[in-house]
């Protein structure tokens, strides 16, 4: 069955000690208020420009500071399987909602579900079973 996906967010991962400073920096750098997400308080974020792309600052419990990308999709399992065929690996299923993965070079990225009907031919890529 076809599904949609799109590159949707840049996520800046930082340790707890640097999180508030990083949120302040990126608010000033972008001119956007980075709002804390109620269900996931480790994230502060905002949509940028037209709202089709966003920025998140994530407070890490452990690990090095880094940047990763989020791919949003209307079918997480289909998108994860497609990316695995391209050489990605599953790392961890988070909050019973999304996958942390690694690309072929070992760099992290996430595959996040979007609400039904959010993604379409105008704002995402349609993937058929044969792709």
DRENDO-1510 file (C-alpha; in Angstrom, 1 decimal, always signed):
<recs>
REC; n; res; u; v; w
REC; 1; UNK; +0.0; +0.0; +0.0 .
REC; 2; UNK; +1.4; +3.4; -0.9 .
REC; 3; UNK; +2.4; +5.8; +1.9 .
REC; 4; UNK; +3.8; +9.4; +2.2 .
REC; 5; UNK; +6.9; +10.7; +4.0 .
REC; 6; UNK; +8.9; +14.0; +4.1 .
REC; 7; UNK; +11.9; +15.4; +5.8 .
REC; 8; UNK; +10.3; +17.5; +8.5 .
REC; 9; UNK; +12.5; +18.6; +11.4 .
REC; 10; UNK; +16.0; +19.4; +12.4 .
REC; 11; UNK; +16.6; +18.3; +15.9 .
REC; 12; UNK; +19.4; +19.6; +18.1 .
REC; 13; UNK; +20.3; +17.1; +20.8 .
REC; 14; UNK; +22.0; +18.5; +23.9 .
REC; 15; UNK; +22.8; +17.3; +27.4 .
REC; 16; UNK; +20.7; +18.6; +30.3 .
REC; 17; UNK; +23.3; +21.1; +31.5 .
REC; 18; UNK; +23.3; +22.9; +28.1 .
REC; 19; UNK; +19.6; +22.6; +27.3 .
REC; 20; UNK; +18.3; +25.9; +28.5 .
REC; 21; UNK; +21.3; +27.8; +27.0 .
REC; 22; UNK; +20.7; +26.0; +23.7 .
REC; 23; UNK; +17.0; +26.8; +23.6 .
REC; 24; UNK; +17.8; +30.5; +24.3 .
REC; 25; UNK; +20.4; +30.6; +21.6 .
REC; 26; UNK; +18.2; +29.1; +18.9 .
REC; 27; UNK; +15.3; +31.3; +19.9 .
REC; 28; UNK; +17.5; +34.3; +19.4 .
REC; 29; UNK; +19.1; +32.9; +16.2 .
REC; 30; UNK; +15.8; +32.1; +14.5 .
REC; 31; UNK; +13.6; +34.8; +16.0 .
REC; 32; UNK; +11.1; +32.1; +16.9 .
REC; 33; UNK; +9.8; +31.1; +20.4 .
REC; 34; UNK; +10.7; +27.5; +21.0 .
REC; 35; UNK; +7.7; +26.1; +23.0 .
REC; 36; UNK; +8.0; +23.2; +25.4 .
REC; 37; UNK; +5.9; +20.2; +24.2 .
REC; 38; UNK; +3.5; +19.2; +26.9 .
REC; 39; UNK; +3.5; +15.4; +26.3 .
REC; 40; UNK; +7.3; +15.3; +25.8 .
REC; 41; UNK; +8.9; +18.0; +28.1 .
REC; 42; UNK; +12.4; +17.1; +26.9 .
REC; 43; UNK; +11.6; +18.9; +23.6 .
REC; 44; UNK; +11.2; +22.7; +22.8 .
REC; 45; UNK; +10.3; +23.6; +19.2 .
REC; 46; UNK; +8.8; +25.8; +16.6 .
REC; 47; UNK; +7.7; +25.6; +13.0 .
REC; 48; UNK; +9.9; +27.7; +10.7 .
REC; 49; UNK; +8.9; +29.7; +7.6 .
REC; 50; UNK; +5.7; +28.4; +6.1 .
REC; 51; UNK; +5.3; +25.8; +8.8 .
REC; 52; UNK; +6.3; +22.9; +6.6 .
REC; 53; UNK; +9.7; +22.6; +8.4 .
REC; 54; UNK; +10.6; +22.8; +12.1 .
REC; 55; UNK; +13.3; +23.1; +14.6 .
REC; 56; UNK; +13.5; +21.1; +17.9 .
REC; 57; UNK; +15.9; +21.3; +20.8 .
REC; 58; UNK; +15.9; +18.0; +22.6 .
REC; 59; UNK; +17.3; +17.5; +26.2 .
REC; 60; UNK; +19.3; +14.3; +26.3 .
REC; 61; UNK; +19.6; +12.1; +29.3 .
REC; 62; UNK; +22.9; +10.7; +28.0 .
REC; 63; UNK; +25.1; +10.8; +24.9 .
REC; 64; UNK; +26.9; +13.5; +23.0 .
REC; 65; UNK; +25.4; +16.7; +21.6 .
REC; 66; UNK; +24.6; +16.3; +18.0 .
REC; 67; UNK; +22.1; +17.2; +15.3 .
REC; 68; UNK; +19.7; +14.7; +13.7 .
REC; 69; UNK; +16.8; +14.8; +11.2 .
REC; 70; UNK; +13.2; +13.7; +11.6 .
REC; 71; UNK; +11.2; +12.1; +8.8 .
REC; 72; UNK; +7.5; +12.3; +9.2 .
REC; 73; UNK; +5.2; +9.7; +7.6 .
REC; 74; UNK; +1.6; +8.5; +7.5 .
REC; 75; UNK; +2.8; +4.8; +7.9 .
REC; 76; UNK; +5.7; +4.3; +10.3 .
REC; 77; UNK; +6.2; +0.6; +9.6 .
REC; 78; UNK; +6.1; +1.0; +5.8 .
REC; 79; UNK; +8.6; +3.9; +5.9 .
REC; 80; UNK; +10.9; +2.1; +8.3 .
REC; 81; UNK; +10.9; -1.0; +6.1 .
REC; 82; UNK; +11.6; +1.2; +3.0 .
REC; 83; UNK; +14.6; +2.9; +4.8 .
REC; 84; UNK; +15.9; -0.5; +6.0 .
REC; 85; UNK; +15.9; -1.6; +2.4 .
REC; 86; UNK; +18.2; +1.4; +1.7 .
REC; 87; UNK; +20.6; +0.4; +4.5 .
REC; 88; UNK; +19.2; +2.0; +7.6 .
REC; 89; UNK; +18.9; +0.1; +10.9 .
REC; 90; UNK; +16.3; +0.3; +13.7 .
REC; 91; UNK; +17.8; +1.3; +17.0 .
REC; 92; UNK; +14.9; +2.0; +19.5 .
REC; 93; UNK; +11.1; +2.4; +19.5 .
REC; 94; UNK; +10.3; +5.5; +21.5 .
REC; 95; UNK; +7.2; +6.5; +23.5 .
REC; 96; UNK; +5.3; +3.7; +21.6 .
REC; 97; UNK; +5.2; +6.1; +18.6 .
REC; 98; UNK; +8.4; +6.5; +16.6 .
REC; 99; UNK; +11.6; +4.8; +15.6 .
REC; 100; UNK; +15.1; +6.0; +16.3 .
REC; 101; UNK; +17.2; +4.7; +13.4 .
REC; 102; UNK; +20.7; +4.9; +12.1 .
REC; 103; UNK; +21.6; +5.6; +8.5 .
REC; 104; UNK; +24.3; +3.5; +6.7 .
REC; 105; UNK; +27.1; +5.7; +8.2 .
REC; 106; UNK; +25.7; +5.2; +11.7 .
REC; 107; UNK; +24.2; +8.7; +12.1 .
REC; 108; UNK; +20.9; +8.9; +14.0 .
REC; 109; UNK; +17.5; +10.0; +12.6 .
REC; 110; UNK; +13.9; +9.4; +13.6 .
REC; 111; UNK; +10.8; +8.2; +11.8 .
REC; 112; UNK; +7.7; +10.0; +13.3 .
REC; 113; UNK; +4.0; +9.4; +12.6 .
REC; 114; UNK; +1.9; +12.3; +11.3 .
REC; 115; UNK; -1.8; +12.4; +11.8 .
REC; 116; UNK; -3.9; +10.8; +9.1 .
REC; 117; UNK; -4.5; +13.1; +6.1 .
REC; 118; UNK; -1.7; +15.5; +7.0 .
REC; 119; UNK; +0.7; +14.3; +4.3 .
REC; 120; UNK; -0.4; +14.4; +0.6 .
REC; 121; UNK; +0.9; +14.9; -2.9 .
REC; 122; UNK; +1.3; +18.7; -2.2 .
REC; 123; UNK; +3.6; +18.4; +0.8 .
REC; 124; UNK; +5.3; +14.9; +0.8 .
REC; 125; UNK; +6.7; +12.2; -1.4 .
REC; 126; UNK; +4.4; +9.3; -2.2 .
REC; 127; UNK; +6.1; +5.9; -2.1 .
REC; 128; UNK; +4.6; +3.0; -3.9 .
REC; 129; UNK; +5.2; -0.6; -2.8 .
REC; 130; UNK; +7.6; -1.0; -5.8 .
REC; 131; UNK; +10.0; +1.8; -4.6 .
</recs>
